[in-house]
Structure formats: structure tokens, C-alpha cells
Amino acid sequence: MAMPIEDYALISDLHTGALVSRGGSVDWLCYPRFDSASVFAALLGNENHGRWLVAPTHDAGVADLVEWKYIESTFVVQSRWRTEAGEVLVTDFMPMLDRRASLARRVEGISGSVPMQQELVVRFGYGDVLPWVRRTHDDGGPGILAMAGPDALLLRGTHLPRAADHRHYGEFTVSAGEKVDLELVWYPSHRPQPAPLDFDASLRLTIDYWQNWAESCSKQGEYDEIVKRSLLVLRALTHEDTGGIVAAPTTSLPEAFGGERNWDYRFCWLRDAALTLEAMMTHGYEDEASGWRNWLLRAVAGDPEDLQIMYSVSGERELPERVLGHLPGYADSAPVRIGNGAVSQYQADVVGEVMVALEKLRDLGVQEDEFSWPLQHALLGFMEKHLTAKDHGIWEMRGDPAYFTHSRVMMWAAFDRGARAVREHGLKGEAERWEKLRDELRDEILEQGFNRDINSFTQYYGSVTVDASLLQLPQVGFLAYDDPMMLGTVARLEHELLDPHGLLLRYRTEASIDGLAPGEHPFLACSFWLVEQYAHTGRLDEAKALMDQLVGYANALGLLSEEYDADRNRMAGNFPQAFSHLALVRAADAIHAARKIRVPA
């Protein structure tokens, strides 16, 4: 059985990411990219689906994990174990900047002599492909080579496990002052074996990379550390070469344990990426924003009619969804899915969020080029062509499309930003036409998206239900945070969607049109949006209290999942989740801004 989601650490090399448990097991890893097939999939099944364990043996007596942390401002995780036989420190990282698909583990004796165990179970193809394995010995020393089709994994080190029943297991002892270094490196099976890793140099380079990147993070106040960690997570989910930002490094971690709401998040949603870049730009990371814009230009190049809501990290369009029946799922939550069927949905809000992010980039002084502004012009043409089309909304409803109020507001924002680009930045475009469309949309939304009987905006036209995404209306300037219509909507959201723990649901699944069985835990991003709303409307004490509660749901390393089960104090959903972390950054910024207003500098 996999451990609770909150008991995992992420390590990343900006190409892929691994989840390492507090128990010392790498239970999820895809090579060579975030969206490649996994080589370790115990997270979605058991150890027979692939893992790499390094931990004290039972012979060491009771092993207490007395420290579990990242080296400051890095994704180098350290686990310090205390046993009856002594203490040992395990350092796990993925080498940076050498284009090496590698996971490195150092076992260092602190005191005494600690018996350690190592188990390596390689299963390519999401736990379904048993590799051919043999021992090797070359200039890099002894190794264990696992190979299947295009993939090869090579384990190097001084203490290699022995084969037994389609896995490799071994034990070794580490004494005070001794170091045992292990490296597992992936490479295409038709190429020569990579050279051995210079462990000390690679560790130092990796630490330096992350700490140098984090130094640029602007500091604002009491939430600086969790904001920095959140920005680091967003960076860790960004592909080094392409600039694409994945929503999470995992697939099918359930939104409700035992339920069917299990999705593959290892792709780049235009919406999520745009919101991520807004958070990064606010804290001084304009280069990452420019890199994402270049990814966007490549990904959506072509006929605007072919626009998708998501792409792969390299911009591939084909992301067919299928079920992996051989995997039982995390906590027996089936099905396990790879690919994402929502790729073919029309979601009318996406262009608006992209246009909002690109405007902020312009406002920072980043110049449009001969490609970037014509693309935005074409996207507005696409929006106009589909002006009357219903959509599936921000939450990717799998039921019938509708006129979702949030989507219509984001269409308003798209035309608004297009017109402002012409008026304020001198770009060529049909400002008067876009302003006319914007104003017509505004009139329509106020007439059909606001229900005066309940004094609230509604989830979709004609409904009497509400949706947490309505909290984004003032975020894009559709109306003020303290507008009476918005305050009425907040009151309705609090009445309908707050759970007993004070967390905000996306919507009521039992009364929704999402086409799925009801049941899910609160999305953390929605509650962070509520923090932001409170902070902007004089409810700072409530904002601070809710913020502290939400930050308290982060694990010991500062990582957040998509959802939280407060009844069982368990994380739920894919992990770590970009949407949760970017919403945290926005909420912290809102509290900081509200404090400045309350107590002028």
C-alpha cells in the first residue's frame, strides 16, 4: 500500500519528478518526461508495480524518522533515521543542469553502524512491463541494467542488491563517517551507458541551482516561506527546455477515496499555466513568464479552430484518455487513467485567462513580437466566432455544455484586454469592435448570470446554484471586490458551499451537471480565492484565520495537494498541485496588500 499523499516529497530536475515517501521508497517516477510512462508506479498499486526502497532494516530495531526536510530552498530531500544501532542520513535528489535523467541517493552514517536495506523493482509501462535485467561492469564500475523496448535503467553503486523473484534486494551496513552513493539513471536503450555521476559535484550544483533561483523571490511578509516554497513548486513543474508547466506530476490520485474522479494532470493546461505565470510575475520571475509565452506560441500555432485547453509539455496535441486496468489505483480508487479526455472540450474561459496573463507581461515591459500579438488577435477572432457557443466550464464538466457565468466573464476579459492592448500599448487591432463585444457580454452577464431572487451570480445561466469560480470575477476586473452584487454572491457561496470545517467546495456535486457520481473533497484553490476576497473587502481577520488554516494543511515540506479531507486530515487529489500553490501565492499577496492599506508604511 502507498503511504498517505502528505507523506511524500517531490524531487524534480525540470524534466520529470519523483515522489519519495517518508519511508524511503520512490513510489512514482516517469522517465524521461513528466508525461512519460512510469518506471515506478507503486503509488497507484503496490511494490510489484515498481519502486526503489532505501531505508533501515528491521534488524536495526525501531527506526524513527527524526528529521524529514528539504535542504533550504531546494528539492534535495533529507531523511535522518535514528535506530538502536545508530543514526543515518539519506539524501535524495535529481541532478540539475547536466541533462541527465537520473535519481541519486546518498546514505551517510552519522553514528553507530546502521543496517540498511535496498529493494529495486523496475516495471516499465506503468507497472505492466517486466524488464530484462542483467549485471554489468564497465569503466563506471558495477551496475544493474534493466531494459525493455526503448527504455534502459542503470543502477550504479558500491552495494548492489541481488536478484530474487523479479526484483532486487540487498542489505548493507553504514557506519559513522561512511557514505554509500547510489544512482539510477535512465537512457534510451539504443545508446551507450552514461558515464558515472560525480556525486559531490552534482549535489553541490543542484543545491546551488535551486537556491540561486529562490534568491530572486521578492519578500513581502509573514507568509514568505510558504510563498517561496510554492513558487519553487511551480518552477519544479516547469519543463526546462519547452517552458510548459504541468498541473501536477501525477495521475489518478483520487479526489474522493474509492471514487471515480481520478484524472491525469501531467499536461499543460493553458488556464493553469496562465495563472501560474501571473503568480510568478508578481514575485520577479519575468524570464519564466517569457519562456511560457514562447511555449504558448508554439503550442497553439496554426488554425485557431484547433485551439485546445491543454497540450503536452512539448506542445503535442494528441492526449487520448485510456484506463489502465492492471493498476488497482491509489487506495483502491479506480479507474487509473492516462491521457485526458477533456482535451477535446470547448472551455470558453481559457482565452480570457491567457489574455489576462499576457497583458501583465506587457505591463512589465516585455515587448510583443511579430508572432505573439498576431496570435492574440487570432484568438480574439476565435472567441468572436464562438461567442454564442455553450461550453464545459473551468471544472471540465463531463455533462451537457452550458452558459457558465465564469466562462462568459472570462470571454469579457479577453475582449477587454484586447481593446486595452490597442488603446494603451498602441498595438494594431479592432479596439472599437472588441469594446462593443465586451460591453454586450457585460450586459448579458448582468442580466442572465445574476439571479436577483437569491442576490447572487449563479454557476450557469438560468440556474439557482453557485460555484466557487465566481470568486474570480473581481480578480479580472469585471466588478469590484466590494460591489454589492459580489458581496451577495460571497454570502451565497458561504451559505451553500462552506463545509463544516470552513472549506469552500467547488460546487455541490450532488446537484451538478458534471456527469459524474457525486462526492469530492474541497479544492484548496477555492478556499484560497475566498481568502483573497476577504482580504480585499475589509475582512482581514477572517482572511488571516482561513489562510493559516489552509497553510496548516501543507505537509512538513510545504507541499499541497489538489484537495483536502479535513474529516480524516488527509490530502486528496493529484500532488503537488500547481493550482493550489498559485492560489496560495495570490492569497498571501492579497493579505499583504490589505495590511499595507490598514497600516500605511
Buried (B, 14 or more C-beta within 10 A) or exposed (E): EBBBBBBBBBBBBBBBBBBBBBBBBBBBBBBBBBBBBBBBBBBBBBBEBBBBBBBBBEBBBEBEBEEBBBBEBBBBBBBBBBBEBBBBBBBBBBBBEBEBBBBBBBBBBBBBBBBBBBBBBBBBBBBBBBBEBEEBEEEBEBBBBBBBEEBBBBBBBEBBBEBEEEBBBBBBBBBBEBBBBBBBBBBEBEEEBBEBBEBEEBBEBBBEBBBEBBEEBEEBEBBBEBBBBBBBBBBBBBBBEBBBBBBBBBBBBBBBBEBBBBBBBBBBBBBBBBBBBBBBBBBBBBEBBBBBBBBBBBBBEEEBEEBBBBBBBBBEBEBEBEBBEEBBBBBEBBBBBBBBBBBEBBBBBBBBBBBBBBBBBBEEEBEBEEEBBBBBBBBBBBBBEBBEEBBBBBBBBEEEBBBBBBBBBBBBBBBBBBBBBBEEBEBEBBBEBBBEBBBEBBEBBEEBBBBEEBBBBBBBBEBEBBBBBBBBBBBBEBBBBEBEBBBBBBEBBEEBBBEEEBBBBBBBBEEBBBEBEEBBBBBBBBBBBBBBBBBBBBBBEBBBBBBEBBBEBBBEBBBBBBBBBBEEEBBBBBBBBBBBBBBBBBBBBBBBBBBEEEEEE
